[in-house]
Amino acid sequence: MSDYSSHDALGLAELIRMREVSPRELVTAAIERIEQHDPALNAVVYRTFETARRVAEAPLPEGPFRGVPFLLKDLLAWCAGEPITSGSRLFRGWNAPCDSEIVRRYRQAGLVIVGKTNTPEFGLVPFTESELHGPCRNPWNTAMTPGGSSGGSAAAVACGMVPMAGGGDGGGSIRIPASCCGVFGLKPTRGRNPTGPIQGEIWQGAVVEHVLTRSVRDSAAMLDALSGPEPGSPYYAPAPPRPFLESAQMDPPRLRIAFSTAPMLGRTVHPDCVRAVEDAARLLESLGHEVVEAAPAVDRESFARDFVVMICGETRADLDDATRILGRAVARGDVETTTWALALLGQSIPAAEFSGAVRSLQRAARRMGAFFEEHPILVTPVLAAPPFPIGALQPPRSELLALEIMGRLRAGRALRAFGAIEQTADKVFEWMSFTPLANVTGQPAMSLPLHWTADGLPVGVQFTGRYGDESTLLMLAAQLEQAAPWHDRHPPIWS
């Protein structure tokens, strides 16, 4: 198909429904583009081409995306009989024994899985440079990061390999790569999409899985296909007033929208990120919305430290889970130096301190909720700066050596004494200054590709909505997609 990449996922599904093309032809088109572009990008780490061809020839479920090629993120999404490494050599050679519930729903929607995408180890950092798979590259400039942790999925969608791909978001991991790669990325409300049967809640409820897409309507239709409770759900989001795809086809009411370019968890914001939000605010005003400059109060240092404490504890628990799954103890050499250091920090944190950090984050979420009673939408940058060169956020060699020594000594308490938690929080949140707030509150948030730098790099704008109200976000996203379309903006690596 010469025009494969010009269609979104619903458009391809419509071609199949009209019998203008077959699922096998779409799978072939996707495979050709993966083989053409992946050597330059390293976005696809596992290929299931032969299985995909067989699935495409067999009867497929009559879902909204019947026959459309799809890539899973190589993290959380278990696919029965297929590898899942979570970006770590710890799981190299291990295959998932069953489908996770979200993969089962992907299949029921009619998607044909053609492979799995690159991710950092356990999705712990906002860039995609694992030691196991190597760095994924941005199709707009291959020297730059595609973001993370869903970096491989964002790069694959941005260059036209597939119209959409799976992602997960625990601190911005859908929105960050969407911003870096110029695609649409929605983090749904906590409890909207399933996490079972392998997980109950992930990272204290901060993580939710969804997709990265080029069109708003694809994300909305996929949310209809994925959302809803499952057996054993610890909680689930309130049902929407109508199907999400229907909302994405409606004009929004006149909204009171707050915007802010002030750093929330970091200290500085790049002029391009400021300009992106200011331009979006002017566009919203021109569309008839009331736009005011306002932002919720955030205790930067407390929030960042508590979030890192939570991540350290969860990383330790991830390695304990791996011991149970693999039937052997996890050794220092099984994971990257920084992952082992985070796990040592997690092991050194008393239970009361961990619970105190979680409670502090919950109190911050309550304060955020009060702000959204007055402002149903908050507009901010997604990130504090445009995409950076690959390797720029990696620890310097001297720091890695120190972490390696501490790791071999299992010196978690010593790491804490040196202020490792505070240093980690300060470094990480300087770039991802805005995204983790919605993970802690559970609110839906999205990145829209509304700005490009003079060097041609995408800069997303973040829109955060009230808890459970993806419908308003999708209405607004579709309105902006029409007012400032991005579909014809393609990276240099494009099918």
C-alpha positions as CSV (number, residue, x, y, z in Angstrom):
1,M,0.0,0.0,0.0
2,S,1.6,3.2,-1.1
3,D,-0.8,5.3,1.0
4,Y,-0.6,3.1,4.1
5,S,0.9,5.8,6.3
6,S,-1.6,8.5,5.2
7,H,-4.4,6.8,7.1
8,D,-5.0,6.6,10.8
9,A,-6.0,3.3,12.4
10,L,-9.7,3.8,12.1
11,G,-9.1,4.8,8.4
12,L,-7.2,1.6,7.8
13,A,-10.0,-0.4,9.5
14,E,-12.5,1.2,7.3
15,L,-10.6,0.2,4.2
16,I,-10.7,-3.4,5.4
17,R,-14.4,-3.1,6.1
18,M,-15.0,-1.8,2.6
19,R,-12.9,-4.7,1.3
20,E,-10.5,-2.3,-0.4
21,V,-7.6,-3.9,1.3
22,S,-7.0,-7.1,3.3
23,P,-5.5,-7.5,6.8
24,R,-2.6,-9.4,5.3
25,E,-1.8,-6.4,3.0
26,L,-1.8,-4.1,5.9
27,V,0.5,-6.4,7.9
28,T,2.8,-6.6,4.9
29,A,2.9,-2.8,4.6
30,A,3.7,-2.4,8.3
31,I,6.5,-5.0,8.1
32,E,8.0,-3.3,5.1
33,R,8.2,0.0,6.9
34,I,9.6,-1.5,10.1
35,E,12.3,-3.2,8.0
36,Q,13.0,0.1,6.2
37,H,13.1,2.5,9.1
38,D,14.1,0.5,12.2
39,P,17.8,0.2,11.5
40,A,18.0,4.0,11.9
41,L,15.7,4.2,14.9
42,N,15.9,1.0,16.9
43,A,12.3,1.3,17.9
44,V,11.2,-2.3,17.5
45,V,13.1,-4.8,19.7
46,Y,11.0,-7.9,19.0
47,R,9.3,-8.8,15.7
48,T,6.4,-11.3,15.5
49,F,6.0,-11.1,11.7
50,E,5.2,-14.7,11.0
51,T,2.7,-14.9,13.7
52,A,1.1,-11.6,12.5
53,R,0.9,-13.0,9.0
54,R,-1.0,-16.1,10.2
55,V,-3.3,-14.0,12.4
56,A,-4.1,-11.7,9.5
57,E,-5.1,-14.7,7.4
58,A,-7.4,-16.1,10.1
59,P,-10.9,-14.7,11.1
60,L,-10.4,-11.6,13.3
61,P,-12.7,-10.2,16.0
62,E,-15.2,-7.7,14.6
63,G,-13.7,-4.9,16.7
64,P,-13.2,-1.2,15.7
65,F,-9.6,-1.9,14.5
66,R,-10.0,-5.2,12.8
67,G,-6.9,-6.0,10.8
68,V,-4.8,-3.0,11.8
69,P,-1.1,-3.6,12.6
70,F,-0.1,-2.8,16.1
71,L,3.1,-2.7,18.2
72,L,3.1,-3.5,22.0
73,K,5.4,-1.8,24.4
74,D,7.9,-4.3,25.8
75,L,6.8,-3.5,29.3
76,L,3.7,-4.6,31.3
77,A,1.9,-5.9,28.2
78,W,2.3,-9.7,28.5
79,C,1.7,-11.5,25.2
80,A,1.3,-15.2,25.7
81,G,4.3,-17.2,24.5
82,E,6.2,-14.0,23.4
83,P,9.3,-12.4,25.1
84,I,8.9,-9.5,27.5
85,T,12.1,-8.1,28.9
86,S,10.9,-4.8,30.4
87,G,14.1,-3.5,28.8
88,S,16.2,-5.6,31.2
89,R,18.7,-8.4,30.6
90,L,17.2,-9.9,33.8
91,F,14.3,-11.2,31.7
92,R,16.2,-12.0,28.5
93,G,15.0,-15.4,27.2
94,W,11.8,-15.4,29.3
95,N,8.4,-15.6,27.6
96,A,5.1,-14.5,29.1
97,P,2.9,-17.4,30.1
98,C,-0.4,-15.6,29.4
99,D,-1.9,-12.4,27.9
100,S,-2.4,-9.5,30.3
101,E,-5.9,-8.2,30.2
102,I,-5.0,-5.1,28.2
103,V,-3.5,-7.3,25.5
104,R,-6.6,-9.5,25.5
105,R,-8.6,-6.3,24.8
106,Y,-6.2,-5.1,22.1
107,R,-6.8,-8.4,20.4
108,Q,-10.6,-8.2,20.8
109,A,-10.4,-4.8,19.2
110,G,-9.2,-6.6,16.1
111,L,-5.5,-5.4,16.2
112,V,-2.8,-7.6,14.7
113,I,0.4,-7.5,16.9
114,V,3.5,-7.2,14.7
115,G,6.2,-6.7,17.4
116,K,7.3,-5.0,20.6
117,T,8.9,-1.6,21.1
118,N,12.0,-0.3,22.9
119,T,11.7,0.9,26.5
120,P,14.2,1.8,29.3
121,E,14.8,-0.8,32.0
122,F,11.5,-1.2,33.9
123,G,10.4,2.2,32.5
124,L,12.3,4.0,35.2
125,V,13.7,7.0,33.3
126,P,12.1,9.4,30.8
127,F,14.5,8.4,27.9
128,T,14.9,5.1,26.0
129,E,18.5,3.9,26.3
130,S,18.6,0.5,27.9
131,E,21.8,-1.5,28.0
132,L,20.0,-4.5,26.7
133,H,18.5,-3.0,23.5
134,G,20.5,0.2,23.0
135,P,19.2,3.7,22.5
136,C,16.0,4.4,20.5
137,R,16.3,7.4,18.2
138,N,14.0,10.2,17.4
139,P,12.7,10.2,13.7
140,W,12.8,14.0,13.7
141,N,16.6,14.0,14.5
142,T,18.3,10.6,15.2
143,A,20.8,12.3,17.4
144,M,18.0,13.2,19.8
145,T,16.0,11.2,22.4
146,P,12.4,10.1,21.5
147,G,11.7,10.4,25.3
148,G,10.5,7.5,27.4
149,S,9.5,5.3,28.7
150,S,7.3,4.6,25.6
151,G,10.0,5.9,23.3
152,G,10.0,3.0,20.9
153,S,6.2,3.3,20.5
154,A,6.3,7.0,19.9
155,A,9.1,6.7,17.3
156,A,7.3,3.9,15.5
157,V,4.1,5.9,15.2
158,A,5.8,9.1,14.3
159,C,7.6,7.6,11.3
160,G,4.6,5.7,10.0
161,M,5.5,2.1,10.9
162,V,2.1,1.7,12.5
163,P,-0.7,4.2,13.1
164,M,-0.7,3.5,16.8
165,A,1.2,1.6,19.4
166,G,0.9,0.6,23.1
167,G,2.3,2.7,25.9
168,G,2.2,3.1,29.7
169,D,2.4,6.2,31.8
170,G,3.6,6.3,35.4
171,G,5.3,9.7,35.5
172,G,4.7,10.9,31.9
173,S,5.8,7.9,29.9
174,I,3.1,8.4,27.3
175,R,3.0,12.2,27.2
176,I,6.8,12.6,27.3
177,P,7.6,10.6,24.1
178,A,4.4,12.0,22.4
179,S,5.9,15.5,23.0
180,C,9.3,14.5,21.8
181,C,8.1,12.7,18.6
182,G,5.2,14.9,17.6
183,V,2.3,12.5,18.1
184,F,-0.8,12.5,20.3
185,G,-0.6,10.9,23.7
186,L,-3.3,10.5,26.3
187,K,-2.8,9.3,29.8
188,P,-6.3,8.1,30.9
189,T,-7.8,8.5,34.4
190,R,-6.5,6.1,37.1
191,G,-8.6,2.9,37.0
192,R,-9.9,3.6,33.5
193,N,-7.9,0.8,31.7
194,P,-7.1,-2.7,33.1
195,T,-3.9,-3.7,34.9
196,G,-4.7,-7.4,35.6
197,P,-4.5,-10.2,36.0
198,I,-0.7,-9.8,36.7
199,Q,-1.0,-6.5,38.6
200,G,-3.4,-5.0,41.0
201,E,-2.3,-1.4,40.9
202,I,1.1,-0.3,39.6
203,W,3.3,2.3,41.4
204,Q,0.6,3.0,44.0
205,G,-1.9,3.7,41.1
206,A,0.4,6.1,39.2
207,V,0.7,3.9,36.2
208,V,-2.0,3.4,33.5
209,E,-1.6,1.9,30.0
210,H,-3.1,3.2,26.8
211,V,-1.7,4.0,23.3
212,L,0.2,6.6,21.3
213,T,-1.5,7.7,18.0
214,R,-1.4,10.3,15.3
215,S,-5.1,11.1,15.5
216,V,-7.3,12.1,18.4
217,R,-10.1,9.8,17.2
218,D,-7.9,6.7,17.3
219,S,-7.1,7.3,20.9
220,A,-10.7,7.9,21.8
221,A,-11.9,4.8,20.0
222,M,-9.2,2.7,21.7
223,L,-10.2,4.1,25.1
224,D,-13.7,2.8,24.3
225,A,-12.3,-0.6,23.5
226,L,-9.9,-0.8,26.5
227,S,-11.8,0.8,29.4
228,G,-13.9,-0.8,32.0
229,P,-13.6,-2.9,35.1
230,E,-12.1,-6.4,35.2
231,P,-12.3,-9.2,37.7
232,G,-10.5,-8.2,40.9
233,S,-10.1,-4.5,40.0
234,P,-9.1,-2.6,43.1
235,Y,-11.1,0.4,41.7
236,Y,-12.2,1.7,38.4
237,A,-13.0,5.1,36.9
238,P,-16.6,6.4,36.6
239,A,-18.3,5.5,33.3
240,P,-18.3,8.3,30.7
241,P,-21.5,10.1,29.7
242,R,-21.2,8.7,26.2
243,P,-18.6,6.7,24.2
244,F,-15.3,8.5,24.0
245,L,-15.2,8.4,20.2
246,E,-18.6,10.2,20.2
247,S,-17.1,12.9,22.5
248,A,-14.2,13.3,20.1
249,Q,-16.7,14.1,17.4
250,M,-18.4,16.9,19.4
251,D,-17.6,20.5,19.8
252,P,-16.6,21.3,23.4
253,P,-18.6,23.8,25.4
254,R,-17.0,27.2,26.3
255,L,-14.5,26.2,28.9
256,R,-12.7,28.1,31.7
257,I,-9.1,27.1,31.0
258,A,-6.1,27.8,33.2
259,F,-2.6,28.0,31.8
260,S,0.9,28.3,33.3
261,T,4.5,28.2,32.1
262,A,6.0,28.4,35.5
263,P,8.1,25.4,36.4
264,M,6.3,23.0,38.8
265,L,8.9,20.5,39.9
266,G,12.0,21.9,38.2
267,R,13.5,25.4,38.2
268,T,13.6,26.5,34.5
269,V,11.5,26.3,31.4
270,H,13.0,26.6,27.9
271,P,11.7,29.5,25.8
272,D,10.3,27.1,23.1
273,C,8.2,25.3,25.8
274,V,6.9,28.7,27.1
275,R,6.1,29.8,23.6
276,A,4.2,26.6,22.8
277,V,1.9,27.2,25.8
278,E,1.4,30.9,25.1
279,D,0.5,30.1,21.5
280,A,-1.9,27.4,22.6
281,A,-3.5,29.9,25.0
282,R,-4.1,32.4,22.2
283,L,-5.5,29.7,20.0
284,L,-7.9,28.6,22.8
285,E,-9.1,32.2,23.2
286,S,-9.7,32.5,19.5
287,L,-11.9,29.4,19.7
288,G,-14.0,31.2,22.3
289,H,-12.7,29.7,25.5
290,E,-12.0,31.8,28.7
291,V,-8.3,31.6,29.3
292,V,-6.7,32.7,32.6
293,E,-3.2,32.4,34.0
294,A,-3.3,30.2,37.1
295,A,-1.8,27.1,38.5
296,P,-2.2,24.9,41.6
297,A,0.4,25.3,44.4
298,V,2.9,22.5,44.5
299,D,5.6,21.9,47.2
300,R,8.3,21.1,44.7
301,E,10.9,19.6,47.0
302,S,8.5,17.6,49.1
303,F,6.6,16.2,46.0
304,A,9.7,15.3,44.1
305,R,11.4,13.6,47.0
306,D,8.2,11.6,48.0
307,F,7.7,10.5,44.4
308,V,11.3,9.2,44.2
309,V,10.9,7.4,47.6
310,M,7.8,5.7,46.1
311,I,9.7,4.7,43.0
312,C,12.6,3.3,45.0
313,G,10.3,1.1,47.0
314,E,8.5,-0.1,43.9
315,T,11.8,-0.9,42.2
316,R,12.8,-3.1,45.1
317,A,9.4,-4.8,44.9
318,D,9.9,-5.3,41.2
319,L,13.1,-7.2,41.8
320,D,11.5,-9.3,44.5
321,D,8.7,-10.1,42.0
322,A,11.3,-11.1,39.5
323,T,12.8,-13.5,42.0
324,R,9.4,-15.1,42.3
325,I,8.7,-15.2,38.6
326,L,12.1,-16.5,37.5
327,G,12.6,-18.9,40.5
328,R,16.0,-17.5,41.4
329,A,17.5,-14.6,43.2
330,V,18.3,-11.4,41.3
331,A,22.0,-10.7,41.1
332,R,23.7,-7.4,40.8
333,G,24.8,-8.1,37.2
334,D,21.2,-8.8,36.1
335,V,20.2,-5.2,36.0
336,E,21.7,-1.8,35.2
337,T,23.8,0.1,37.8
338,T,21.2,2.8,38.4
339,T,18.3,0.3,38.7
340,W,20.3,-1.7,41.3
341,A,21.0,1.6,43.2
342,L,17.3,2.5,43.2
343,A,16.5,-0.9,44.5
344,L,19.1,-0.6,47.3
345,L,17.6,2.7,48.2
346,G,14.2,1.1,48.3
347,Q,15.5,-1.6,50.6
348,S,16.9,1.0,53.0
349,I,13.6,2.9,53.3
350,P,11.6,2.0,56.4
351,A,8.0,0.9,55.8
352,A,6.7,3.9,57.8
353,E,8.8,6.3,55.7
354,F,7.5,4.8,52.5
355,S,3.9,5.0,53.7
356,G,4.5,8.6,54.8
357,A,5.7,9.5,51.3
358,V,2.6,7.9,49.7
359,R,0.3,9.8,52.1
360,S,2.1,13.0,51.4
361,L,1.6,12.5,47.7
362,Q,-2.1,11.8,48.4
363,R,-2.5,15.0,50.3
364,A,-0.9,16.9,47.3
365,A,-3.5,15.2,45.1
366,R,-6.3,16.5,47.3
367,R,-5.0,20.0,46.9
368,M,-4.7,19.6,43.2
369,G,-8.3,18.4,43.0
370,A,-9.6,21.6,44.6
371,F,-7.9,23.7,41.9
372,F,-9.8,21.8,39.2
373,E,-13.1,22.6,40.8
374,E,-12.7,26.1,39.4
375,H,-10.7,25.2,36.3
376,P,-11.7,22.1,34.4
377,I,-8.6,22.3,32.2
378,L,-5.0,23.2,33.0
379,V,-2.5,23.9,30.1
380,T,1.2,23.6,30.7
381,P,4.3,22.5,28.9
382,V,4.8,18.7,28.8
383,L,8.5,19.1,29.4
384,A,10.8,21.9,30.6
385,A,12.9,21.7,27.4
386,P,12.8,20.2,23.8
387,P,14.3,16.7,23.1
388,F,17.9,16.5,24.2
389,P,20.8,14.6,22.7
390,I,20.9,10.8,23.4
391,G,23.1,10.2,26.4
392,A,22.7,13.7,27.9
393,L,20.9,12.5,31.0
394,Q,23.0,9.4,31.6
395,P,25.0,9.6,34.9
396,P,28.6,10.7,34.3
397,R,31.3,7.9,34.4
398,S,32.5,8.9,37.9
399,E,28.9,8.7,39.3
400,L,28.3,5.3,37.7
401,L,31.6,4.0,39.2
402,A,30.5,5.3,42.6
403,L,27.1,3.6,42.2
404,E,28.8,0.4,41.1
405,I,30.9,0.3,44.2
406,M,28.0,1.0,46.4
407,G,26.0,-1.6,44.6
408,R,28.6,-4.3,45.1
409,L,28.7,-3.4,48.8
410,R,24.9,-3.3,49.0
411,A,25.3,0.0,50.7
412,G,21.8,1.4,50.4
413,R,22.1,3.3,53.7
414,A,25.4,4.9,52.5
415,L,23.6,6.0,49.3
416,R,20.9,7.7,51.4
417,A,23.5,9.4,53.6
418,F,25.1,10.9,50.4
419,G,21.6,12.3,49.6
420,A,21.1,10.1,46.6
421,I,17.3,10.3,46.8
422,E,17.3,14.1,46.8
423,Q,19.9,14.3,44.0
424,T,17.9,11.9,41.8
425,A,14.7,13.9,42.3
426,D,16.5,17.2,41.5
427,K,18.0,15.8,38.3
428,V,15.0,13.9,36.9
429,F,12.4,16.6,37.6
430,E,14.3,19.4,36.1
431,W,13.3,18.1,32.6
432,M,10.0,16.3,33.5
433,S,8.8,19.2,35.5
434,F,5.1,18.9,34.7
435,T,4.0,15.3,33.9
436,P,4.1,13.4,37.3
437,L,1.4,15.5,38.9
438,A,-1.4,13.9,37.0
439,N,0.0,10.4,37.8
440,V,-0.2,11.2,41.5
441,T,-3.7,12.7,41.3
442,G,-5.0,10.1,38.9
443,Q,-6.3,12.8,36.5
444,P,-6.3,12.4,32.7
445,A,-3.7,14.4,30.8
446,M,-2.6,14.6,27.2
447,S,0.2,15.9,25.0
448,L,-0.8,17.6,21.8
449,P,1.8,18.3,19.0
450,L,1.2,22.0,18.6
451,H,4.7,23.5,18.4
452,W,8.0,22.8,16.6
453,T,11.4,24.5,17.3
454,A,13.4,26.4,14.7
455,D,15.5,23.2,14.4
456,G,12.3,21.2,13.5
457,L,11.9,19.3,16.8
458,P,8.4,18.8,18.2
459,V,7.3,20.3,21.5
460,G,4.1,19.1,23.0
461,V,1.6,21.0,25.1
462,Q,0.0,19.3,28.1
463,F,-3.7,19.5,28.9
464,T,-4.8,18.1,32.3
465,G,-8.5,17.5,33.0
466,R,-10.7,16.6,36.0
467,Y,-10.6,13.1,37.4
468,G,-12.7,10.9,35.2
469,D,-13.3,13.5,32.5
470,E,-11.4,12.3,29.4
471,S,-14.5,13.3,27.4
472,T,-13.9,17.0,27.8
473,L,-10.2,16.6,27.0
474,L,-11.0,14.6,23.9
475,M,-13.5,17.2,22.7
476,L,-10.9,19.9,23.2
477,A,-8.2,17.9,21.5
478,A,-10.3,17.3,18.4
479,Q,-11.1,21.0,18.2
480,L,-7.4,21.9,18.4
481,E,-6.6,19.1,15.9
482,Q,-8.9,20.8,13.4
483,A,-7.8,24.3,14.2
484,A,-4.0,23.5,14.1
485,P,-3.7,20.2,12.3
486,W,-0.5,18.2,12.6
487,H,-1.2,15.3,10.3
488,D,0.8,16.7,7.4
489,R,3.9,17.4,9.5
490,H,6.2,14.5,9.0
491,P,9.7,13.8,10.3
492,P,12.6,13.2,7.8
493,I,12.3,9.5,8.5
494,W,8.8,8.9,7.2
495,S,7.0,6.3,5.1
